[in-house]
């Protein structure tokens, strides 16, 4: 059963998404949010949620983000998935086969003023402020990947990179279908932070290294 707070928040979120697209922004894809079990427990939800990505918040690799006005800016290292065909919910094998490419990514979120209001978090696009993607690879290489994120020249966090993202794709397709939308060919999904959020501030350069999967960086202006 869908949590009505999540459903209501997603309806509000998608109304903002449609308005951005009508205003000239380009559809990019989706983000997984609230993927930490302890956070889900505190909020009383049973699974992660989604937000949207458009060209309005898309940065070039090595580019900069204006951190002016951010209250608590955080960086999240992520794996980005490119979807190769439209996906219907409920079929994990199809969701797995739909992943056409992988890439490193960094999402910037502002968690200042966050509350326990799940509907408001969804309506506000789950704290999203910007995203940057590295170069795509056709598949995860057949080795164990270790990911790291660095800021101010120091390694801040490290994590093992998951190998299977079928559940991420199926979750995105299911939540979108419940709101009258669908996961489409060409969409990208940033699959949830691989580490605890890393605090950043103006002047920082943030980089992610996912080994054979490559890396990407962004500056906080």
NUROKOL-876932 format. One record per atom (N, C-alpha, C, O, CB): x, y, z; residue in three letters. Coordinates in pm, whole numbers, padded with zeros to 5 digits, always signed. Glycine has a CB too. Layout:
N
XYZala/...
END
This chain:
221
+00084-00119+00000unk/+00000+00000+00000unk/+00088+00125+00000unk/+00182+00136+00079unk/-00096+00000+00123unk/+00058+00219-00089unk/+00136+00341-00099unk/+00107+00433+00018unk/-00009+00454+00054unk/+00107+00412-00230unk/+00210+00487+00076unk/+00198+00587+00182unk/+00136+00713+00122unk/+00190+00769+00027unk/+00337+00618+00248unk/+00022+00758+00176unk/-00048+00872+00117unk/+00035+00998+00125unk/+00022+01086+00040unk/-00181+00893+00187unk/+00121+01010+00227unk/+00209+01127+00233unk/+00305+01129+00115unk/+00330+01234+00057unk/+00288+01128+00366unk/+00357+01012+00080unk/+00446+01002-00034unk/+00370+01030-00163unk/+00419+01104-00249unk/+00511+00864-00040unk/+00252+00972-00177unk/+00173+00992-00299unk/+00136+01139-00318unk/+00146+01192-00428unk/+00046+00906-00295unk/+00093+01205-00209unk/+00054+01346-00219unk/+00174+01434-00250unk/+00166+01525-00332unk/-00013+01393-00088unk/+00287+01406-00183unk/+00407+01484-00209unk/+00456+01467-00350unk/+00503+01562-00412unk/+00514+01446-00113unk/+00447+01344-00404unk/+00492+01318-00540unk/+00401+01389-00641unk/+00449+01437-00744unk/+00495+01168-00567unk/+00273+01395-00613unk/+00183+01469-00703unk/+00224+01616-00709unk/+00229+01675-00818unk/+00036+01456-00657unk/+00253+01676-00594unk/+00298+01816-00592unk/+00431+01831-00665unk/+00451+01926-00741unk/+00310+01867-00447unk/+00522+01738-00640unk/+00653+01744-00703unk/+00642+01738-00855unk/+00705+01816-00926unk/+00741+01629-00653unk/+00561+01646-00905unk/+00548+01631-01049unk/+00477+01748-01115unk/+00499+01776-01233unk/+00475+01504-01081unk/+00393+01817-01038unk/+00333+01941-01091unk/+00443+02045-01115unk/+00441+02116-01215unk/+00225+01997-00994unk/+00539+02053-01023unk/+00652+02145-01042unk/+00739+02100-01160unk/+00787+02183-01237unk/+00737+02154-00914unk/+00760+01970-01172unk/+00837+01915-01284unk/+00774+01951-01418unk/+00843+01995-01510unk/+00849+01762-01271unk/+00643+01933-01429unk/+00575+01966-01555unk/+00586+02115-01585unk/+00603+02155-01701unk/+00427+01925-01548unk/+00577+02198-01482unk/+00590+02342-01502unk/+00730+02378-01552unk/+00744+02465-01638unk/+00560+02418-01371unk/+00833+02311-01500unk/+00969+02336-01548unk/+00983+02297-01695unk/+01043+02370-01774unk/+01071+02259-01463unk/+00927+02182-01731unk/+00935+02138-01870unk/+00860+02233-01962unk/+00908+02265-02071unk/+00879+01996-01885unk/+00745+02279-01919unk/+00669+02374-02000unk/+00742+02507-02012unk/+00724+02581-02110unk/+00530+02397-01939unk/+00826+02537-01913unk/+00903+02661-01915unk/+01030+02651-01998unk/+01104+02749-02009unk/+00937+02702-01776unk/+01057+02534-02056unk/+01171+02520-02144unk/+01281+02428-02096unk/+01375+02401-02170unk/+01228+02650-02169unk/+01272+02378-01973unk/+01373+02284-01923unk/+01360+02150-01995unk/+01251+02113-02041unk/+01360+02266-01769unk/+01469+02079-02005unk/+01471+01948-02071unk/+01463+01837-01968unk/+01526+01845-01862unk/+01598+01932-02156unk/+01385+01736-01997unk/+01376+01619-01911unk/+01511+01547-01907unk/+01570+01518-02011unk/+01265+01523-01960unk/+01560+01518-01785unk/+01685+01445-01768unk/+01660+01310-01703unk/+01711+01208-01748unk/+01785+01527-01684unk/+01580+01309-01596unk/+01553+01181-01531unk/+01509+01196-01389unk/+01429+01284-01356unk/+01674+01094-01537unk/+01562+01108-01300unk/+01507+01094-01165unk/+01619+01070-01064unk/+01730+01031-01100unk/+01405+00980-01161unk/+01588+01093-00939unk/+01683+01069-00831unk/+01618+00982-00725unk/+01499+00992-00698unk/+01733+01201-00769unk/+01699+00896-00665unk/+01655+00821-00548unk/+01692+00903-00424unk/+01805+00950-00413unk/+01720+00679-00544unk/+01598+00919-00333unk/+01622+00994-00212unk/+01579+00918-00088unk/+01500+00823-00096unk/+01551+01127-00218unk/+01630+00960+00025unk/+01597+00898+00154unk/+01624+00748+00151unk/+01542+00667+00194unk/+01448+00925+00190unk/+01741+00711+00098unk/+01773+00569+00082unk/+01845+00509+00202unk/+01888+00394+00198unk/+01857+00551-00041unk/+01860+00587+00310unk/+01924+00536+00431unk/+01817+00476+00522unk/+01722+00546+00558unk/+02004+00649+00505unk/+01828+00349+00560unk/+01723+00285+00641unk/+01691+00360+00770unk/+01574+00366+00809unk/+01765+00144+00675unk/+01793+00416+00836unk/+01767+00489+00961unk/+01682+00613+00936unk/+01598+00648+01019unk/+01898+00528+01028unk/+01704+00679+00823unk/+01623+00796+00788unk/+01481+00754+00758unk/+01386+00819+00801unk/+01684+00871+00667unk/+01465+00645+00684unk/+01331+00595+00654unk/+01255+00561+00782unk/+01137+00593+00795unk/+01339+00472+00563unk/+01323+00497+00876unk/+01259+00461+01002unk/+01214+00586+01077unk/+01104+00589+01132unk/+01354+00377+01089unk/+01300+00688+01081unk/+01266+00811+01151unk/+01146+00881+01089unk/+01067+00945+01158unk/+01385+00905+01152unk/+01132+00869+00957unk/+01023+00934+00886unk/+00898+00846+00876unk/+00793+00892+00833unk/+01068+00974+00747unk/+00910+00720+00916unk/+00796+00630+00911unk/+00760+00584+00771unk/+00643+00561+00741unk/+00679+00694+00972unk/+00862+00571+00684unk/+00838+00521+00548unk/+00913+00388+00532unk/+01009+00361+00604unk/+00884+00624+00440unk/+00868+00307+00437unk/+00923+00173+00424unk/+01020+00153+00310unk/+01074+00044+00294unk/+00814+00078+00408unk/+01046+00257+00230unk/+01136+00245+00117unk/+01180+00385+00073unk/+01123+00485+00118unk/+01068+00169-00001unk/+01281+00394-00014unk/+01322+00525-00063unk/+01212+00593-00143unk/+01109+00533-00174unk/+01447+00513-00149unk/+01236+00720-00175unk/+01143+00799-00256unk/+01219+00848-00379unk/+01337+00819-00396unk/+01083+00919-00175unk/+01151+00921-00465unk/+01215+00973-00585unk/+01195+01124-00596unk/+01102+01181-00539unk/+01160+00903-00711unk/+01285+01185-00670unk/+01273+01324-00711unk/+01301+01331-00860unk/+01327+01229-00924unk/+01369+01416-00631unk/+01296+01452-00917unk/+01317+01465-01061unk/+01445+01542-01091unk/+01495+01619-01008unk/+01198+01535-01126unk/+01497+01521-01212unk/+01614+01592-01263unk/+01577+01655-01397unk/+01520+01589-01484unk/+01736+01496-01278unk/+01609+01782-01413unk/+01594+01848-01542unk/+01722+01924-01575unk/+01813+01934-01493unk/+01471+01945-01541unk/+01726+01978-01696unk/+01844+02054-01737unk/+01861+02181-01655unk/+01968+02242-01659unk/+01834+02089-01884unk/+01758+02223-01582unk/+01768+02345-01501unk/+01872+02332-01390unk/+01925+02432-01343unk/+01633+02379-01442unk/+01901+02208-01347unk/+01998+02188-01238unk/+02114+02100-01282unk/+02187+02047-01198unk/+01930+02127-01116unk/+02132+02084-01412unk/+02238+01998-01466unk/+02365+02079-01484unk/+02364+02182-01551unk/+02194+01934-01600unk/+02476+02032-01425unk/+02605+02098-01436unk/+02696+02021-01531unk/+02681+01901-01549unk/+02671+02110-01297unk/+02791+02093-01591unk/+02892+02028-01673unk/+02999+01966-01583unk/+03028+02021-01477unk/+02956+02129-01772unk/+03058+01853-01622unk/+03166+01796-01544unk/+03277+01898-01522unk/+03322+01964-01616unk/+03222+01670-01612unk/+03322+01911-01397unk/+03424+02010-01364unk/+03372+02150-01352unk/+03449+02243-01327unk/+03529+02007-01465unk/+03241+02169-01371unk/+03181+02301-01362unk/+03163+02347-01219unk/+03217+02287-01126unk/+03049+02302-01433unk/+03087+02454-01203unk/+03070+02510-01069unk/+02924+02529-01037unk/+02839+02546-01125unk/+03144+02643-01058unk/+02896+02525-00907unk/+02762+02549-00854unk/+02768+02668-00761unk/+02857+02676-00676unk/+02706+02423-00781unk/+02676+02760-00778unk/+02670+02879-00692unk/+02606+02841-00560unk/+02485+02821-00552unk/+02592+02994-00761unk/+02689+02832-00454unk/+02638+02792-00324unk/+02581+02906-00243unk/+02543+02886-00127unk/+02746+02728-00247unk/+02573+03026-00301unk/+02519+03140-00228unk/+02376+03111-00184unk/+02293+03070-00265unk/+02523+03266-00315unk/+02347+03131-00058unk/+02212+03112-00007unk/+02181+02974+00043unk/+02078+02953+00107unk/+02116+03146-00112unk/+02269+02878+00016unk/+02246+02742+00067unk/+02263+02742+00218unk/+02355+02804+00271unk/+02343+02641+00001unk/+02176+02672+00288unk/+02183+02664+00433unk/+02275+02553+00480unk/+02365+02577+00561unk/+02045+02644+00492unk/+02254+02432+00431unk/+02339+02317+00467unk/+02361+02235+00340unk/+02292+02136+00316unk/+02274+02229+00582unk/+02459+02278+00261unk/+02484+02214+00133unk/+02564+02086+00155unk/+02664+02085+00226unk/+02560+02309+00037unk/+02518+01978+00092unk/+02580+01847+00105unk/+02605+01789-00034unk/+02531+01814-00128unk/+02492+01752+00189unk/+02713+01710-00043unk/+02743+01638-00167unk/+02720+01489-00146unk/+02750+01434-00040unk/+02889+01665-00212unk/+02667+01426-00249unk/+02641+01282-00244unk/+02703+01214-00366unk/+02668+01248-00479unk/+02488+01254-00237unk/+02793+01119-00346unk/+02847+01041-00458unk/+02746+00934-00499unk/+02691+00864-00413unk/+02983+00977-00422unk/+02723+00921-00628unk/+02619+00830-00674unk/+02662+00758-00801unk/+02753+00801-00871unk/+02488+00905-00696unk/+02593+00649-00830unk/+02602+00584-00960unk/+02479+00627-01040unk/+02366+00620-00991unk/+02610+00428-00946unk/+02503+00671-01163unk/+02394+00709-01252unk/+02366+00597-01351unk/+02458+00536-01406unk/+02427+00840-01327unk/+02239+00570-01373unk/+02194+00467-01466unk/+02126+00535-01585unk/+02049+00629-01567unk/+02097+00367-01397unk/+02154+00487-01705unk/+02082+00533-01823unk/+01987+00422-01867unk/+02027+00307-01881unk/+02180+00571-01939unk/+01861+00459-01887unk/+01756+00361-01918unk/+01744+00343-02068unk/+01727+00440-02143unk/+01622+00405-01857unk/+01751+00218-02113unk/+01753+00188-02255unk/+01618+00161-02318unk/+01606+00164-02440unk/+01838+00073-02278unk/+01516+00134-02237unk/+01380+00118-02291unk/+01279+00152-02182unk/+01311+00151-02063unk/+01357-00027-02344unk/+01156+00183-02225unk/+01051+00214-02128unk/+01035+00097-02031unk/+01047-00019-02070unk/+00916+00245-02200unk/+01007+00130-01904unk/+01000+00027-01801unk/+00865+00031-01732unk/+00819+00136-01686unk/+01113+00046-01698unk/+00801-00085-01725unk/+00679-00100-01647unk/+00716-00154-01509unk/+00813-00229-01497unk/+00578-00194-01720unk/+00640-00120-01405unk/+00672-00170-01272unk/+00643-00318-01257unk/+00561-00375-01329unk/+00596-00093-01168unk/+00713-00380-01160unk/+00677-00516-01121unk/+00765-00626-01177unk/+00749-00742-01138unk/+00541-00542-01161unk/+00858-00594-01267unk/+00941-00698-01329unk/+01088-00662-01307unk/+01142-00577-01377unk/+00908-00712-01481unk/+01151-00728-01211unk/+01291-00696-01180unk/+01385-00735-01293unk/+01484-00667-01318unk/+01333-00767-01051unk/+01356-00844-01363unk/+01442-00884-01474unk/+01439-00780-01584unk/+01543-00744-01640unk/+01400-01022-01529unk/+01319-00731-01617unk/+01308-00627-01720unk/+01375-00498-01672unk/+01440-00429-01751unk/+01160-00600-01754unk/+01360-00465-01544unk/+01424-00346-01490unk/+01576-00356-01503unk/+01642-00258-01538unk/+01384-00324-01343unk/+01630-00472-01474unk/+01775-00493-01484unk/+01821-00480-01630unk/+01923-00417-01658unk/+01815-00631-01428unk/+01746-00541-01720unk/+01783-00537-01862unk/+01768-00398-01922unk/+01827-00368-02025unk/+01697-00635-01941unk/+01689-00313-01858unk/+01667-00178-01911unk/+01786-00086-01890unk/+01795+00019-01952unk/+01545-00117-01848unk/+01879-00125-01802unk/+01994-00039-01774unk/+02093-00050-01890unk/+02154-00155-01912unk/+02062-00077-01638unk/+02109+00060-01964unk/+02193+00060-02083unk/+02333+00111-02057unk/+02425+00079-02133unk/+02129+00142-02190unk/+02353+00190-01950unk/+02485+00245-01922unk/+02492+00292-01778unk/+02390+00313-01712unk/+02517+00362-02018unk/+02616+00307-01730unk/+02644+00353-01594unk/+02740+00470-01601unk/+02817+00484-01696unk/+02702+00238-01507unk/+02736+00556-01499unk/+02830+00668-01491unk/+02844+00712-01347unk/+02752+00692-01267unk/+02782+00786-01580unk/+02957+00772-01311unk/+02967+00836-01180unk/+02889+00966-01179unk/+02872+01029-01283unk/+03115+00861-01143unk/+02842+01006-01063unk/+02766+01130-01052unk/+02785+01189-00913unk/+02819+01119-00818unk/+02616+01107-01081unk/+02762+01319-00904unk/+02755+01389-00776unk/+02623+01465-00773unk/+02591+01539-00867unk/+02877+01485-00755unk/+02548+01446-00666unk/+02431+01531-00644unk/+02461+01627-00530unk/+02524+01590-00430unk/+02304+01445-00612unk/+02416+01751-00546unk/+02423+01850-00439unk/+02283+01872-00385unk/+02189+01896-00460unk/+02484+01984-00490unk/+02270+01863-00253unk/+02141+01882-00187unk/+02158+01985-00076unk/+02266+02000-00020unk/+02086+01747-00129unk/+02051+02055-00046unk/+02051+02151+00064unk/+01950+02103+00167unk/+01829+02111+00145unk/+02017+02297+00015unk/+02000+02053+00279unk/+01912+01996+00381unk/+01882+02096+00493unk/+01825+02058+00595unk/+01975+01871+00439unk/+01918+02221+00474unk/+01888+02321+00574unk/+01738+02337+00593unk/+01663+02344+00495unk/+01950+02454+00536unk/+01694+02344+00716unk/+01552+02360+00744unk/+01470+02236+00720unk/+01347+02244+00715unk/+01498+02470+00663unk/+01535+02121+00703unk/+01459+01998+00677unk/+01379+01959+00801unk/+01418+01986+00914unk/+01554+01883+00636unk/+01267+01895+00776unk/+01180+01853+00885unk/+01139+01708+00862unk/+01185+01644+00768unk/+01055+01944+00895unk/+01054+01659+00948unk/+01004+01523+00933unk/+00878+01514+00852unk/+00809+01412+00857unk/+00982+01464+01066unk/+00844+01620+00777unk/+00723+01622+00697unk/+00751+01557+00563unk/+00807+01620+00473unk/+00671+01768+00678unk/+00714+01430+00548unk/+00746+01354+00428unk/+00684+01419+00304unk/+00748+01427+00200unk/+00697+01210+00443unk/+00560+01463+00315unk/+00495+01524+00199unk/+00569+01649+00155unk/+00589+01670+00035unk/+00349+01559+00231unk/+00612+01731+00249unk/+00686+01853+00214unk/+00820+01821+00152unk/+00864+01890+00060unk/+00705+01940+00338unk/+00888+01717+00203unk/+01016+01677+00147unk/+00999+01635+00001unk/+01077+01676-00085unk/+01078+01561+00229unk/+00897+01556-00027unk/+00871+01515-00166unk/+00835+01635-00252unk/+00885+01650-00363unk/+00759+01412-00171unk/+00747+01721-00201unk/+00703+01837-00279unk/+00820+01928-00312unk/+00822+01994-00416unk/+00597+01915-00203unk/+00920+01933-00222unk/+01038+02015-00243unk/+01148+01945-00323unk/+01262+01991-00324unk/+01093+02058-00113unk/+01115+01836-00388unk/+01208+01760-00473unk/+01325+01701-00394unk/+01437+01691-00445unk/+01261+01849-00583unk/+01296+01662-00270unk/+01389+01584-00187unk/+01526+01652-00180unk/+01630+01590-00198unk/+01405+01441-00244unk/+01523+01784-00152unk/+01642+01864-00123unk/+01733+01886-00244unk/+01842+01942-00227unk/+01720+01798-00015unk/+01693+01846-00363unk/+01781+01853-00480unk/+01816+01996-00517unk/+01730+02085-00517unk/+01716+01784-00598unk/+01946+02018-00550unk/+01990+02148-00598unk/+02065+02137-00731unk/+02051+02224-00816unk/+02078+02215-00494unk/+02145+02032-00750unk/+02221+02019-00874unk/+02271+01877-00890unk/+02275+01800-00794unk/+02340+02119-00877unk/+02310+01844-01013unk/+02367+01712-01042unk/+02470+01727-01152unk/+02454+01807-01244unk/+02256+01610-01082unk/+02576+01648-01143unk/+02678+01642-01248unk/+02708+01496-01276unk/+02721+01415-01184unk/+02807+01720-01206unk/+02719+01463-01405unk/+02746+01325-01448unk/+02884+01314-01508unk/+02930+01405-01578unk/+02640+01278-01549unk/+02952+01203-01481unk/+03075+01170-01551unk/+03047+01094-01678unk/+02932+01082-01721unk/+03167+01089-01461unk/+03152+01044-01739unk/+03139+00971-01865unk/+03069+00839-01846unk/+03093+00768-01748unk/+03277+00948-01927unk/+02981+00805-01941unk/+02907+00679-01934unk/+02996+00560-01971unk/+03088+00571-02052unk/+02786+00684-02026unk/+02964+00447-01908unk/+03025+00319-01943unk/+02910+00223-01977unk/+02803+00233-01918unk/+03115+00262-01826unk/+02932+00131-02072unk/+02822+00042-02113unk/+02782-00059-02007unk/+02670-00111-02012unk/+02859-00031-02238unk/+02871-00088-01911unk/+02838-00186-01807unk/+02932-00166-01690unk/+03041-00111-01705unk/+02846-00331-01862unk/+02890-00212-01574unk/+02981-00216-01460unk/+03087-00322-01489unk/+03054-00437-01520unk/+02904-00246-01326unk/+03213-00285-01478unk/+03319-00381-01506unk/+03315-00492-01403unk/+03271-00473-01290unk/+03457-00312-01508unk/+03363-00608-01444unk/+03352-00727-01359unk/+03463-00733-01255unk/+03540-00828-01250unk/+03354-00853-01446unk/+03468-00629-01173unk/+03561-00627-01059unk/+03488-00563-00943unk/+03382-00502-00959unk/+03694-00548-01094unk/+03546-00577-00825unk/+03489-00511-00708unk/+03529-00365-00709unk/+03648-00334-00708unk/+03536-00580-00577unk/+03433-00275-00711unk/+03460-00131-00719unk/+03455-00070-00579unk/+03365-00099-00500unk/+03358-00062-00811unk/+03553+00014-00551unk/+03552+00092-00428unk/+03538+00238-00464unk/+03615+00290-00545unk/+03681+00068-00343unk/+03441+00305-00406unk/+03418+00444-00437unk/+03468+00535-00327unk/+03464+00499-00209unk/+03272+00469-00463unk/+03515+00655-00364unk/+03556+00755-00266unk/+03503+00891-00307unk/+03480+00917-00425unk/+03709+00759-00252unk/+03484+00979-00209unk/+03448+01116-00235unk/+03545+01204-00156unk/+03573+01178-00039unk/+03299+01145-00197unk/+03595+01309-00222unk/+03693+01398-00161unk/+03646+01542-00172unk/+03580+01579-00268unk/+03830+01381-00227unk/+03681+01622-00072unk/+03657+01766-00074unk/+03776+01834-00009unk/+03834+01783+00087unk/+03523+01803+00000unk/+03812+01951-00063unk/+03929+02025-00014unk/+04055+01939-00018unk/+04145+01954+00065unk/+03905+02075+00129unk/+04061+01850-00117unk/+04180+01770-00135unk/+04194+01654-00040unk/+04294+01582-00045unk/+04297+01854-00122unk/+04096+01632+00047unk/+04102+01523+00143unk/+03992+01423+00116unk/+03879+01461+00086unk/+04092+01577+00286unk/+04025+01294+00127unk/+03923+01191+00114unk/+03832+01197+00235unk/+03878+01187+00349unk/+03987+01050+00100unk/+03702+01213+00211unk/+03607+01227+00321unk/+03534+01097+00352unk/+03513+01065+00469unk/+03507+01334+00287unk/+03495+01023+00250unk/+03418+00901+00271unk/+03458+00799+00165unk/+03505+00836+00057unk/+03265+00929+00267unk/+03438+00672+00196unk/+03457+00567+00097unk/+03346+00464+00113unk/+03287+00451+00220unk/+03597+00500+00111unk/+03318+00392+00005unk/+03210+00293+00010unk/+03225+00195-00104unk/+03283+00227-00207unk/+03072+00362+00004unk/+03174+00076-00084unk/+03167-00023-00192unk/+03048+00010-00281unk/+02941+00046-00232unk/+03155-00167-00135unk/+03068-00003-00410unk/+02963+00028-00507unk/+02878-00097-00532unk/+02932-00201-00568unk/+03025+00080-00641unk/+02745-00088-00514unk/+02659-00204-00542unk/+02672-00249-00687unk/+02709-00171-00775unk/+02513-00170-00510unk/+02641-00375-00711unk/+02651-00430-00846unk/+02517-00445-00917unk/+02514-00454-01039unk/+02718-00564-00840unk/+02407-00447-00843unk/+02275-00472-00903unk/+02181-00356-00869unk/+02162-00323-00753unk/+02216-00608-00854unk/+02124-00296-00973unk/+02037-00180-00953unk/+01894-00205-01003unk/+01819-00111-01027unk/+02095-00059-01023unk/+01857-00334-01018unk/+01722-00364-01066unk/+01615-00306-00974unk/+01513-00255-01021unk/+01703-00515-01078unk/+01637-00313-00842unk/+01537-00263-00748unk/+01521-00113-00758unk/+01411-00060-00738unk/+01573-00302-00606unk/+01630-00042-00788unk/+01624+00104-00805unk/+01538+00140-00926unk/+01454+00230-00919unk/+01766+00163-00821unk/+01559+00069-01036unk/+01483+00096-01157unk/+01336+00062-01136unk/+01248+00139-01176unk/+01540+00017-01277unk/+01309-00053-01075unk/+01169-00094-01054unk/+01097+00002-00960unk/+00982+00037-00984unk/+01163-00237-00997unk/+01164+00046-00852unk/+01104+00141-00760unk/+01067+00270-00831unk/+00957+00323-00812unk/+01200+00171-00644unk/+01158+00321-00914unk/+01131+00444-00988unk/+01011+00426-01081unk/+00923+00512-01086unk/+01254+00487-01068unk/+01009+00315-01153unk/+00897+00289-01244unk/+00765+00278-01168unk/+00662+00328-01214unk/+00922+00160-01324unk/+00769+00212-01052unk/+00646+00191-00974unk/+00591+00323-00917unk/+00472+00350-00926unk/+00672+00091-00859unk/+00679+00403-00860unk/+00632+00530-00803unk/+00582+00624-00911unk/+00483+00695-00891unk/+00745+00597-00723unk/+00648+00625-01026unk/+00601+00709-01136unk/+00466+00660-01188unk/+00376+00741-01213unk/+00703+00711-01250unk/+00450+00528-01203unk/+00323+00474-01252unk/+00209+00510-01157unk/+00098+00539-01202unk/+00332+00322-01269unk/+00236+00508-01026unk/+00133+00544-00930unk/+00090+00688-00939unk/-00019+00724-00894unk/+00180+00516-00793unk/+00177+00771-00999unk/+00145+00914-01014unk/+00107+00949-01158unk/+00098+01066-01193unk/+00264+00999-00970unk/+00083+00847-01241unk/+00037+00870-01377unk/+00147+00902-01477unk/+00119+00951-01586unk/-00059+00981-01377unk/+00273+00874-01441unk/+00385+00896-01531unk/+00455+00763-01555unk/+00413+00659-01503unk/+00484+01001-01473unk/+00562+00765-01635unk/+00634+00641-01660unk/+00783+00667-01675unk/+00826+00777-01710unk/+00580+00573-01785unk/+00859+00563-01648unk/+01003+00566-01668unk/+01030+00537-01814unk/+00990+00432-01865unk/+01077+00464-01574unk/+01097+00629-01883unk/+01108+00623-02028unk/+01251+00599-02075unk/+01348+00628-02004unk/+01055+00749-02088unk/+01262+00545-02195unk/+01391+00531-02260unk/+01464+00666-02262unk/+01405+00768-02296unk/+01374+00478-02404unk/+01591+00665-02226unk/+01670+00787-02223unk/+01674+00856-02089unk/+01760+00941-02066unk/+01618+00882-02323unk/+01583+00822-01998unk/+01588+00878-01863unk/+01716+00832-01794unk/+01769+00725-01822unk/+01463+00835-01780unk/+01765+00916-01703unk/+01877+00878-01619unk/+01828+00876-01474unk/+01740+00953-01436unk/+01998+00977-01636unk/+01885+00787-01395unk/+01851+00777-01253unk/+01980+00786-01173unk/+02072+00708-01197unk/+01773+00643-01221unk/+01988+00880-01079unk/+02098+00873-00982unk/+02045+00790-00866unk/+01940+00819-00808unk/+02145+01018-00934unk/+02123+00685-00833unk/+02067+00570-00762unk/+02079+00577-00610unk/+02065+00473-00544unk/+02134+00448-00809unk/+02103+00694-00553unk/+02111+00707-00408unk/+02254+00721-00361unk/+02346+00662-00420unk/+02045+00588-00341unk/+02274+00798-00256unk/+02410+00826-00209unk/+02481+00698-00165unk/+02423+00615-00095unk/+02406+00927-00094unk/+02606+00685-00207unk/+02687+00569-00171unk/+02749+00583-00033unk/+02794+00483+00025unk/+02796+00547-00274unk/+02754+00703+00021unk/+02815+00731+00151unk/+02725+00826+00228unk/+02629+00879+00172unk/+02957+00793+00133unk/+02753+00847+00357unk/+02687+00958+00426unk/+02714+01089+00352unk/+02819+01105+00288unk/+02735+00967+00573unk/+02620+01181+00360unk/+02636+01310+00293unk/+02762+01381+00343unk/+02795+01376+00461unk/+02512+01399+00316unk/+02832+01448+00251unk/+02954+01520+00283unk/+02925+01670+00283unk/+02887+01724+00179unk/+03068+01486+00182unk/+02942+01740+00396unk/+02918+01885+00399unk/+03018+01958+00310unk/+03138+01928+00312unk/+02926+01938+00543unk/+02969+02053+00231unk/+03056+02134+00145unk/+03015+02280+00158unk/+02906+02312+00204unk/+03048+02086-00004unk/+03105+02368+00116unk/+03081+02512+00126unk/+03154+02582+00013unk/+03239+02521-00052unk/+03127+02567+00264unk/+03122+02709-00011unk/+03189+02782-00119unk/+03341+02775-00107unk/+03397+02791+00001unk/+03144+02928-00120unk/+03405+02751-00221unk/+03549+02734-00225unk/+03592+02590-00234unk/+03706+02562-00271unk/+03610+02796-00105unk/+03504+02497-00202unk/+03538+02354-00209unk/+03535+02303-00352unk/+03456+02350-00434unk/+03441+02273-00122unk/+03622+02209-00381unk/+03609+02126-00500unk/+03577+01985-00453unk/+03648+01930-00369unk/+03739+02130-00590unk/+03473+01928-00508unk/+03428+01796-00468unk/+03453+01700-00583unk/+03419+01729-00698unk/+03277+01797-00427unk/+03512+01586-00553unk/+03538+01488-00658unk/+03496+01350-00611unk/+03502+01317-00492unk/+03687+01487-00697unk/+03452+01270-00706unk/+03415+01131-00681unk/+03499+01043-00772unk/+03513+01070-00891unk/+03263+01107-00705unk/+03555+00938-00714unk/+03634+00840-00790unk/+03572+00703-00768unk/+03573+00651-00657unk/+03785+00842-00748unk/+03518+00646-00874unk/+03458+00514-00865unk/+03542+00409-00937unk/+03490+00315-00996unk/+03317+00516-00923unk/+03674+00428-00931unk/+03766+00330-00987unk/+03746+00310-01136unk/+03744+00408-01211unk/+03751+00198-00917unk/+03731+00185-01183unk/+03714+00160-01326unk/+03590+00226-01386unk/+03581+00242-01507unk/+03707+00011-01350unk/+03495+00264-01302unk/+03376+00332-01353unk/+03404+00479-01383unk/+03322+00545-01447unk/+03260+00319-01254unk/+03517+00530-01337unk/+03553+00669-01367unk/+03520+00763-01254unk/+03478+00721-01147unk/+03484+00714-01491unk/+03539+00891-01278unk/+03519+00993-01177unk/+03458+01119-01236unk/+03442+01132-01357unk/+03650+01026-01109unk/+03425+01211-01147unk/+03369+01340-01188unk/+03390+01437-01072unk/+03404+01396-00957unk/+03216+01327-01227unk/+03393+01567-01106unk/+03418+01668-01004unk/+03330+01791-01029unk/+03279+01812-01139unk/+03568+01709-01001unk/+03312+01870-00923unk/+03236+01994-00932unk/+03293+02092-00830unk/+03340+02050-00724unk/+03083+01969-00908unk/+03290+02222-00861unk/+03337+02326-00769unk/+03216+02396-00707unk/+03114+02416-00773unk/+03429+02427-00842unk/+03231+02434-00581unk/+03128+02513-00515unk/+03174+02658-00517unk/+03273+02693-00452unk/+03103+02462-00367unk/+03104+02743-00591unk/+03146+02882-00612unk/+03094+02970-00499unk/+03118+03091-00500unk/+03095+02934-00748unk/
END
